[in-house]
Amino acid sequence: MVRRTGLKGGFSKNGAVVIIFILVSIDHRPKAEVQERGSIYLKNNGYRQILIAISDNVPEDTSLLDRIQDVFTKASAFLYEITKKRAFLEEIIVLIPKGWSNKPNYVPATNQTIYVSDIAVRPLKPEQGDKPVVFRGTPCGKRGLYMQLTPEYLMNRTIAGQYGTYEKVIVHEWAHLRYGVFDEYPGEFPKFYAAENGEIEGTRCSKALTENEECDFQSGLPTDSCQFQDDQKVSGKYGSLMYSHKLDHVIWFCDNDTNSPNTLHNRQAPNAQNQNCDGKSVWEVLRGHEDFAEGANPPREVQSTVPKFRFVKHRSKRTVIVLDTSGSMVGNKLLKLGQAVTIYIQNVAADGDIIGMVWFNSTAIIKSYLTEVKISTRKGFLNFIPRRANGGTSIGDGLKKAIEVLSSGEENPAGGVILLVTDGQDGSPYVTQVKNQAISKHIIIDAIAVTEKADKRIEELVEDTSGSIYYFSNRVGFNALNEALITIGQRGTEARNRPILLLSNSVTIMGNHSYEDTVIIDSSIGRKTEFLIGHSSHDITIEVTTPSGRKISRNDSEYITDTVFSLTQIQIPGMAEKGDWKLSVGNPNSMEQSVTITVISGTADRSDPILTSAAWTKRTVQFPYEHQILYVSVSKGLSPVLYADVVATLERPNNSNGTASNLKLPVKDNGAGGDVAKDDGIYTTYVTYFSENGRYNVKVKVTASPETVVVKNKIVGTGGSGAAGRKRDRRETGYIQRTEEFQRVTSAGSFKLQNFTEGIDAFPPGKVTDLRVTVDDGAEEMTLSWTATGADLDQGTVSSYVLWKSKDFDTIYSNHWNATKVQVNITPQAAGKEENYTIRVEETGMLSP
């Protein structure tokens, strides 16, 4: 029995194909934006400030710089050609690793780091290969995060030749990165499909591309082993580069221009471009892109497309911590601030980082100029953590002093970071002035807003200086202050040197009661493992039990208490034992006690750790016109981790009744809703359940499920992982391996909601993006399968589905109201579940071979 499967359906009867369309109320897929990485911009047809960063683990070899110049010079010329003289690469900055020797043509880096690079050059595992890829999880028309190149790809022409010429491959990936278009080759989609005229076609764009040999057919369909064999000896110029960068005659993107048949877009082909861009051609997406929309950057003759290259040398991370010591911070907030900053200095800041410190209330004072973090200086920093709070609030003064610290000793402050922690309204007139100064000096401002009363301009400060914003409500259940400082400390630090957050919580322990929890230490971590317990009274009992049963408590050498800030640290020497660690925190007092629990661990030697990170699409959301998506990356090293349990806990502002409730959101990597690619290690969810205007915070917990696997030969965020995505193949075979049990915690920071109005149904059902059709030979039925969407994007349950069918493909795509409505009886399931529905086909016939 042959089973036919394909996106959008397709079943030939009497030589025509019945096209199925499924409608859920409003078939609208919201556009999302990601926070900008790097600062590329296009002016007068030239792309400027493109940042290529060479990883610190690339051995010094200056010939690599020659190859980068050669490859990107060729790519620039080809980009100018394929965009029809609209764009080329004008300025490229190359970041040199800090371990390489100094050269006269290297200048100190300003705000350039690999963390914000557009193109990263770093080695991969042998099983991951050397193919250039773009890390993305973003929808059509929106830029990806960065392009990944290996040194071997750049240096070895034989390796590079497997993928096509350098210029074509780089421009193909640039189109992913900059323009947000997708591949047009089959990939994980069907290799063949039934066109509306009944012909079997190879998945390709354009259809003008021919094959040089025919396939074997069985029951009217190509056999499983059949591949569309492109004719290599074609003359002329064809599209599309997103289909193939190896064919000599493919030098253009596809378009919807019927006057150019060689580049005419094939929107019937089942591929990623059609699925994610609603059947639009690459050029249709480009014409709507900000680089070219409304006549921007029209075709222009330029004298040269050769980029100007600049080489900058990596600098150590420089951070000035700016702490609010005003009267509003007194009590519990100041205590938790002291605990969190102590943890940051002792356990998070890496050796070699450079730190300064400023306090402010009504005025500001410099407590420490820039000092390198090392064993001999960490204790000294602890003396600069505030113990008293009084006076007014002058955020502007604090920021001015921080800029002074970054500029001291004739230092160039560019690329320096100001970490602002405040709960107050600024009483100075300087915030806007200081913000402009920070922008002009290329200084980044990160901020932690303590409670909802913190100044509303903080988000603007952060956004305009390309920083990150976090929110600490000081409510029970959220340990956001520690999560924020750990996440900020991880940024820009190599994975092997990062503290990895395993457990983060804030609880109230009633008198004469205890709190118990379990922490899993997996084999990829275990170095510098620490249990960090912040409490409000010295009278507390803490006990940690190792997997082998040893109990660690007050009288053991690993147990250290900071009586100034009521912080207890249990430091596990060497490599922590693998397995379940038990934690018990007891409150022997009669009064309740507030406790924060933070557990971190470092990477095991010669091991790729399981890493998690999270990000929002927007820092500020305008209700009801804008949508918010949470992205969570889960990987082992750079390999995607699939089928993990990812749960986000959203902390929301008080509603109109003055109460607040937390909301748990499952985050999925299923290719539905806001998730662009199934099984790529990027998990996503829409946020639709708002309570009120104000700041929203999130904590993400990631744990292993019985089916969790790592796909060792893939790279996270670069497309689906093929067979691993099918339930029957979720087993340990080849490059797909089961993970052991693990747990991780991460934070995406906060976002601010504006213009909220209660009672408005602001969000339509999400679009069905993975409709599949299965037909059994001999049966006059077809089964439709898809992932259930939600009443509000990917949340909740829709009230009903509507199906339409037509023998004309364009009718379905362009005006389905003119198609035939199918009477259906479907009881919708909750979003994320698999829906199946079988319909009869009234006519019979054969597919055309």
Secondary structure, DSSP 8 states (H G I E B T S, - for coil): --EEEEET--EEETTEEEEEEEE-SS-----------S--EEETTEEE-EEEEE-TTS---THHHHHHHHHHHHHHHHHHHHTTSS-EE-EEEEEE-TTS---TTEEE-SS--GGG-SEEE----GGG-S--EEE----TTS--SEEEE-HHHHH-HHHHHTT--HHHHHHHHHIIIII-----S-TTS-SEEE-TTSBEEES-SSTT--BSS---EETTEE-TT----B-TT--S-EE-TTT-SS-TTEEE--BS-TT-GGGB--TTS-SHHHHHTTT--HHHHHHHSTTTGGG-S-----S----EEEEEE----EEEEEEE-SGGGTTHHHHHHHHHHHHIIIIIS-TT-EEEEEEESSSEEEEEEEEE-SHHHHHHHHTTS-----S---HHHHHHHHHHHHHGGG---TT-EEEEEE-S---SS-HHHHHHHHHHTT-EEEEEEESTTS-TTHHHHHHHTT--EEEE---TT--HHHHHHHHHHHTTS-GGGS-EEEEEEEEEE-TTEEEEEEEEE-TTEEEEEEEEEEESSS--EEEEE-TTS-EE-TTSTTEEEETTTTEEEEEEEEE--SEEEEEEEEE-SSS-EEEEEEEEEEE-TT---EEEEEEES-SEEETTT--EEEEEEEEETTEEEES-EEEEEEE----TTS----EEEE-B-SSSTT--STTSSEEEEEE----SSEEEEEEEEEE--TT-EEETTS-TTSS--GGGGSGGG-S-BTTEEE----EEEEEEEEEEEES--TT-----B------EEEEETT-SEEEEEEE---SBBTBS--S--EEEEES-HHHHHH-GGGSEEE--------TTSEEEEEEE-S-----B-
